[in-house]
Amino acid sequence: MVNAIEAMAGEKQVTPSQLALAWIIGKDILPIPGTKRRKYLEQNIAAANIDLTEADIAKLESIVPLGTDTGNPYDEFSMGLID
């Protein structure tokens, strides 16, 4: 999945993170990406200006079908620290 997303992002000349944000923006989801660096904040904001076609969305949904288990966002120790 990661390789396919990276390849598609490269084709669109955006970062994989920007592609992911563009995919979910406007789907009644408000992403709140965290960053410590201005560079990445600017990249995240720029994702709102990426136009994805119906074909792009279909391709993304074929790469990561709805309901795909992508694992925990953190390792077991870190998950234990979350309240």
C-alpha positions, 0 to 999 in steps of 0.5 A: 500500500505504501509503495502505491501511495508514494507512486501516486503522490509522485505522479501528482507531484505532491507528498504522500501526506498531502495526497492522504489529506486531499483524499479525506478533506471534504468528506465530513472529516476534519483532519488535525495533522500535527507538526513541529515544523513550519515546512510541514504545516505549509505542506498540510495547508497546501493539500486543501488545493489538490484537486483529485478526480473521480479516477484518482479517488477510485484509484486510492480506494482500490489501493486502500479499500474501506475497512482495511486494517492498517494497524495501530498508530503507536507501538504497544508501550505508547498505546499504554500511555494514551488516556 
